[in-house]
């Protein structure tokens, strides 16, 4: 897994990070302002908002310092103080507190704050898949301390994404098909894909970033006994036998296993997880069940986090942010209509 050091990143990211309290265990930038997406020009990319996530060991202390340094970033919730802000962060939605549409150094940014413990929990168990899902895709890693548990959780999250995708793919597939499946995991069940996001978002993320996905996943694919990986041909073959699928199901994060169990187990049966997953492994619709389980996690966290976002952003910023998303969706639709008319 490639984790570039801060000195290898652009000056813009270092300048932005310098505006915040430095007690950060992990910081990364992601999204269309960081990685070029298919159909977007360099000029458009430079106008896009820069998205960040900061993981911090002590949210109360961090918000205390940030309120002193950057009080204007916060909505009216700033009057509640750092302890209450940290409670809102940890206890609602996906355990992330976002400040959005923040102008810094000539760019507009959005940044989410999550506790290190909550991040590790999401990476290991896919409790919400909110930040874990963002880390399924290439990100620009800016800060990473020597927390061994966090490092292991980052790798575990990528391995889980591979296993879940194997279960939803046919026996033979291309690298691009795998990366499309991985990139789409965190959008399965997300209500925003229906009303606020570009419908081509997943393919736009993958098409111009195959190289970055390959860097992120090549070592995991080479070391995985469940797959035959042929990098020169860009193809993979996965074990789709009931035994193979059972191994893959048993390697899934705990929350997803529980969701699958809930979907399949009959009321009153109360069978153990291993017995139910053995049954799912032999089901021709195994991939569909896994997809349904993932969708149930993402749907829940996307709704609760979006509701929380109205409070943390404030009404004016929420309306502005949502209108920009809808405009982006509209422009993408118009672009596809133009292409289809030409062809």
C-alpha positions in Angstrom: 0.0 0.0 0.0 1.5 3.3 -1.1 1.5 6.0 1.6 3.3 9.1 0.3 5.0 11.2 2.9 4.1 14.8 3.4 7.2 16.2 1.8 6.2 14.5 -1.5 2.9 16.4 -1.7 2.2 19.8 -3.3 2.8 23.1 -1.5 -0.9 23.8 -1.5 -1.7 20.9 0.8 1.1 21.8 3.2 -0.1 25.4 3.3 -3.6 24.3 4.0 -2.6 21.8 6.7 -0.5 24.6 8.4 -3.8 26.4 9.1 -5.0 23.7 11.5 -3.9 22.3 14.9 -1.1 19.9 14.3 -2.2 17.0 16.6 -3.4 14.8 13.7 -2.8 11.1 13.5 -3.9 10.8 9.9 -4.8 13.3 7.2 -5.7 12.7 3.6 -7.1 14.7 0.7 -9.6 13.0 -1.7 -12.1 13.6 -4.5 -12.3 15.5 -7.8 -10.2 18.4 -6.6 -7.3 16.0 -5.9 -7.5 13.3 -8.6 -8.6 14.0 -12.2 -11.8 12.4 -13.1 -12.9 11.3 -16.6 -14.4 14.1 -18.6 -13.0 16.9 -16.5 -10.3 19.4 -17.7 -7.3 20.4 -15.6 -9.0 23.9 -15.3 -12.2 22.4 -13.9 -10.2 20.2 -11.5 -8.4 23.2 -10.1 -11.8 24.9 -9.4 -13.2 21.9 -7.6 -13.5 21.9 -3.8 -10.6 20.1 -2.0 -11.9 17.5 0.4 -9.9 16.5 3.5 -10.3 14.1 6.5 -8.4 14.6 9.7 -8.2 11.8 12.3 -7.4 13.0 15.8 -6.7 11.2 19.0 -8.5 13.7 21.2 -11.4 15.4 19.4 -12.2 17.8 22.4 -8.7 19.2 22.5 -8.5 19.4 18.7 -11.8 21.3 18.4 -10.8 23.5 21.3 -7.7 24.6 19.4 -9.4 24.8 16.1 -12.2 27.0 17.5 -9.4 29.4 18.7 -7.7 29.3 15.3 -10.6 28.9 12.8 -13.8 29.8 14.6 -15.3 31.1 11.3 -15.2 27.6 9.8 -18.0 26.4 12.2 -21.7 26.9 11.9 -23.8 28.3 14.8 -22.9 25.1 16.6 -19.7 26.8 17.7 -21.6 28.5 20.5 -22.0 25.0 22.1 -18.3 24.7 22.6 -15.7 21.9 21.9 -17.1 19.3 24.2 -20.6 19.4 22.7 -19.2 19.6 19.1 -17.1 16.4 19.9 -20.2 14.7 21.2 -22.1 15.6 18.0 -19.1 14.3 16.0 -18.9 11.0 17.8 -22.5 10.1 18.6 -24.4 10.9 15.4 -24.1 9.9 11.7 -20.8 8.4 10.7 -18.8 9.9 13.6 -17.4 12.6 11.4 -17.8 16.4 11.9 -17.6 18.3 8.6 -16.9 22.0 8.1 -17.6 22.9 4.5 -17.1 25.7 1.9 -14.1 27.0 3.8 -11.9 29.5 1.8 -8.2 28.9 2.4 -5.3 30.1 0.2 -7.4 30.7 -2.8 -9.1 27.3 -2.7 -12.5 26.2 -1.2 -12.1 23.2 1.1 -14.3 20.8 3.1 -12.8 19.0 6.0 -14.1 16.2 8.2 -12.8 15.4 11.7 -13.0 11.9 13.1 -11.5 10.3 16.2 -8.7 7.9 15.5 -10.6 5.1 17.4 -13.7 5.7 15.3 -11.7 5.6 12.1 -10.0 2.3 13.1 -13.4 0.8 14.0 -14.8 1.8 10.6 -11.8 0.5 8.7 -11.8 -2.8 10.5 -15.5 -3.5 10.8 -17.3 -1.2 8.2 -19.6 0.1 10.9 -20.6 3.0 8.6 -18.3 2.6 5.6 -18.3 6.4 5.4 -14.6 7.1 5.8 -13.6 3.5 5.1 -15.3 3.8 1.7 -13.4 6.9 0.8 -10.2 5.0 1.6 -11.1 2.2 -0.8 -10.2 4.7 -3.5 -6.9 6.4 -4.2 -6.3 9.3 -1.8 -3.4 11.7 -1.2 -2.0 10.8 2.2 -0.7 13.9 3.9 0.0 12.8 7.5 0.3 9.4 9.0 1.8 8.8 12.5 3.4 5.6 13.8 0.2 4.1 15.1 0.6 0.4 14.2 -3.1 -0.4 14.9 -4.1 2.3 12.4 -1.7 1.2 9.8 -3.0 -2.4 10.1 -6.6 -1.2 9.8 -5.8 0.7 6.6 -4.5 -2.5 5.0 -7.4 -4.5 6.4 -9.9 -2.1 4.8 -8.4 -2.6 1.4 -8.4 -6.4 1.8 -12.0 -6.3 2.8 -12.9 -4.2 -0.3 -11.2 -6.8 -2.5 -13.0 -9.8 -0.9 -16.4 -8.1 -1.1 -15.8 -7.3 -4.7 -14.7 -10.8 -5.5 -18.1 -12.1 -4.3 -20.0 -9.8 -6.6 -17.9 -10.4 -9.7 -17.9 -13.4 -12.1 -15.2 -16.0 -12.2 -13.0 -14.1 -14.7 -12.8 -10.3 -15.0 -10.5 -7.4 -15.8 -8.6 -5.1 -13.5 -10.9 -2.2 -14.5 -14.0 -4.3 -13.7 -12.5 -5.0 -10.2 -11.7 -1.4 -9.6 -15.1 -0.2 -10.7 -16.6 -2.7 -8.2 -14.4 -1.5 -5.4 -15.0 2.2 -6.2 -18.7 1.5 -6.2 -18.9 -0.2 -2.8 -19.3 3.0 -0.8 -22.0 4.3 -3.2 -24.2 1.2 -3.0 -27.4 2.3 -1.2 -26.3 6.0 -1.0 -29.5 8.0 -1.5 -27.4 10.9 -2.8 -26.6 8.9 -5.9 -30.3 9.4 -6.8 -30.7 13.1 -6.2 -27.4 14.8 -5.7 -24.5 13.0 -7.4 -23.4 12.5 -11.0 -24.7 9.1 -12.1 -21.3 8.4 -13.9 -19.4 9.2 -10.7 -17.9 5.7 -10.2 -16.7 5.2 -13.8 -15.4 8.8 -13.8 -13.3 8.0 -10.7 -11.8 4.8 -12.1 -11.2 5.6 -15.8 -8.4 8.1 -15.5 -7.0 6.6 -12.3 -6.4 2.9 -13.1 -2.7 3.5 -12.4 -3.5 4.8 -8.9 -5.8 1.9 -8.1 -3.2 -0.6 -9.3 -0.6 1.0 -6.9 -3.1 0.7 -4.1 -4.2 -2.9 -4.7 -1.5 -4.8 -6.7 0.4 -6.2 -3.6 -2.9 -7.4 -2.0 -3.9 -9.1 -5.3 -0.6 -10.8 -5.8 -0.6 -12.1 -2.2 -4.2 -13.3 -2.2 -4.6 -17.1 -2.5 -8.2 -16.7 -3.7 -7.3 -15.2 -7.1 -5.0 -15.7 -10.1 -3.8 -12.3 -11.0 -2.3 -11.7 -14.4 -0.9 -8.1 -14.5 0.4 -8.1 -18.1 -3.0 -9.1 -19.4 -4.9 -7.0 -16.8 -7.1 -10.0 -15.9 -8.0 -11.9 -12.8 -9.7 -15.3 -12.1 -11.3 -15.9 -8.7 -12.4 -19.0 -6.9 -16.2 -19.1 -7.2 -16.6 -22.6 -5.7 -18.8 -22.7 -2.5 -15.6 -23.4 -0.5 -13.9 -20.4 -2.0 -16.9 -18.1 -1.5 -17.2 -19.3 2.1 -13.5 -18.3 2.8 -14.2 -14.9 1.2 -17.4 -14.4 3.2 -15.6 -15.3 6.5 -13.0 -12.6 5.6 -15.6 -9.8 5.4 -15.8 -7.1 8.1 -18.0 -8.0 11.1 -20.8 -5.4 10.4 -21.2 -6.7 6.9 -21.4 -10.3 8.1 -24.0 -9.3 10.6 -26.1 -7.5 7.9 -25.9 -10.6 5.6 -27.0 -12.8 8.6 -29.9 -10.5 9.2 -31.0 -10.7 5.6 -30.8 -14.5 5.3 -31.6 -15.9 8.7 -35.2 -16.8 9.3 -37.0 -15.2 12.3 -36.6 -17.4 15.4 -33.8 -19.5 14.0 -30.9 -17.7 15.7 -28.2 -19.7 13.9 -24.6 -18.7 14.3 -22.9 -16.5 11.7 -20.6 -19.3 10.3 -23.6 -21.6 9.6 -25.5 -18.8 7.8 -22.4 -17.8 5.7 -21.9 -21.4 4.7 -25.5 -21.4 3.4 -24.9 -18.0 1.5 -21.7 -19.4 -0.1 -23.7 -22.1 -1.8 -26.4 -19.7 -3.0 -26.3 -18.7 -6.7 -27.4 -15.2 -5.6 -24.5 -14.9 -3.1 -23.1 -11.7 -4.8 -26.6 -10.1 -4.7 -26.9 -10.8 -0.9 -23.5 -9.3 -0.3 -24.5 -6.2 -2.3 -27.7 -5.9 -0.3 -25.7 -6.1 2.9 -23.3 -3.3 1.8 -26.3 -1.2 0.6 -28.0 -1.4 4.0 -24.8 -0.1 5.8 -24.2 2.7 3.3 -27.9 3.8 3.1 -28.1 4.2 6.9 -24.9 6.2 7.3 -25.4 8.4 4.2 -28.8 9.5 5.5 -27.8 10.1 9.1 -24.6 11.9 8.2 -26.4 14.1 5.6 -28.9 15.2 8.2 -26.1 15.9 10.6 -24.3 17.8 7.9 -27.2 20.4 7.7 -26.4 21.3 11.3 -22.7 21.3 11.1 -22.6 23.2 7.8 -25.5 25.6 8.6 -28.5 26.2 6.3 -26.9 28.7 4.0 -23.8 26.5 3.2 -26.0 23.4 2.9 -28.2 25.1 0.2 -25.1 26.3 -1.6 -23.3 23.0 -1.4 -26.4 21.0 -2.5 -27.0 23.3 -5.5 -23.5 22.9 -6.7 -23.9 19.1 -6.5 -27.1 19.2 -8.5 -25.5 21.5 -11.1 -22.6 19.1 -11.5 -25.1 16.2 -12.0 -27.0 18.3 -14.6 -23.9 19.2 -16.5 -22.8 15.5 -16.6 -26.3 14.6 -18.0 -26.1 17.3 -20.6 -22.6 16.1 -21.6 -23.8 12.5 -22.1 -26.8 13.7 -24.1 -24.5 15.6 -26.4 -22.2 12.6 -26.9 -25.1 10.3 -27.6 -26.5 12.7 -30.2 -23.2 12.9 -32.0 -22.8 9.1 -32.0 
